[in-house]
Amino acid sequence: MEEKTFTVVDENREEKEFEVVLTFKSEDFDKSYVIYKMPGDDSEEVFAAIFDEEAKDGGNLVQIESDEEWRMLEEVLESFMDEEE
C-alpha cells in the first residue's frame, strides 16, 4: 500500500509531516475527515481533522469540536482497524 503524507505548517511556521491513515466523507455531517499520525509512529496515537477535499492545495485542517463527531470518528477508525487485521 502506498503511503500518503502531507505537511502542516504550525503556528510557529514550522513544517511537520504526517502520514494519512484514512480519509472519508460523512454524509451525516456533510464533511470530509482525515485521520493521521506521525510517520513511523507505531503507537496507537492518531489525530483527526476536518478538511476541504475540493481545495487543490489540500486546504486547511479544521479542529473537530463536537462530541458527536468524535464518537463517529472513533467508530469509523475502529471499523477500519478491524478490517486491516
Wavefront OBJ file of the C-alpha trace (Angstrom):
o trace
v 0.000 0.000 0.000
v 1.343 3.422 -0.956
v 1.775 5.762 1.990
v 0.285 9.220 1.655
v 1.723 12.121 3.580
v 1.013 15.797 3.972
v 2.791 18.736 5.521
v 1.302 21.061 8.107
v 2.705 24.486 8.914
v 2.042 25.160 12.585
v 1.535 28.473 14.380
v 5.344 28.813 14.728
v 5.736 28.388 10.950
v 7.410 25.033 11.486
v 6.651 22.331 8.954
v 5.608 18.917 10.243
v 4.955 15.891 8.106
v 2.141 13.450 8.865
v 1.068 10.125 7.404
v -2.552 9.672 6.319
v -4.262 6.697 7.954
v -7.706 7.213 6.453
v -9.832 9.822 4.680
v -13.584 9.692 4.292
v -16.691 11.813 3.875
v -19.512 11.644 6.402
v -22.960 12.008 4.887
v -24.405 12.601 8.386
v -22.217 15.662 8.993
v -21.622 16.567 5.314
v -17.891 16.968 5.978
v -14.675 15.262 4.907
v -12.295 13.946 7.545
v -8.684 12.852 7.688
v -7.240 10.579 10.345
v -3.463 10.837 10.503
v -0.355 10.041 12.561
v 3.314 10.850 12.850
v 5.338 8.911 10.227
v 6.988 5.798 11.626
v 4.998 6.030 14.859
v 3.830 2.524 15.729
v 1.842 3.662 18.746
v -1.919 3.875 18.536
v -1.905 7.678 18.789
v -3.726 9.253 15.870
v -5.110 12.686 15.120
v -8.201 13.731 13.195
v -9.431 16.864 11.489
v -11.980 18.161 9.034
v -10.605 19.098 5.596
v -11.845 20.535 2.316
v -11.359 17.783 -0.253
v -12.175 20.235 -3.067
v -9.206 22.540 -2.298
v -6.369 21.999 -4.767
v -3.724 22.649 -2.097
v -5.480 20.403 0.417
v -6.907 23.383 2.253
v -6.774 23.972 5.938
v -7.373 21.396 8.612
v -10.219 22.348 10.921
v -10.410 21.233 14.519
v -13.230 18.853 15.447
v -15.192 20.202 18.362
v -18.413 18.217 18.679
v -18.659 15.085 20.805
v -20.947 13.531 18.199
v -18.281 13.857 15.501
v -15.625 12.376 17.806
v -17.852 9.364 18.554
v -18.453 8.856 14.828
v -14.706 9.103 14.118
v -13.896 6.559 16.818
v -16.408 4.125 15.312
v -15.048 4.613 11.788
v -11.436 4.154 12.932
v -12.337 1.067 14.956
v -14.091 -0.491 11.937
v -11.142 0.390 9.701
v -8.637 -1.163 12.111
v -10.752 -4.344 12.386
v -10.741 -4.665 8.583
v -6.964 -4.174 8.457
v -6.334 -7.103 10.833
l 1 2 3 4 5 6 7 8 9 10 11 12 13 14 15 16 17 18 19 20 21 22 23 24 25 26 27 28 29 30 31 32 33 34 35 36 37 38 39 40 41 42 43 44 45 46 47 48 49 50 51 52 53 54 55 56 57 58 59 60 61 62 63 64 65 66 67 68 69 70 71 72 73 74 75 76 77 78 79 80 81 82 83 84 85
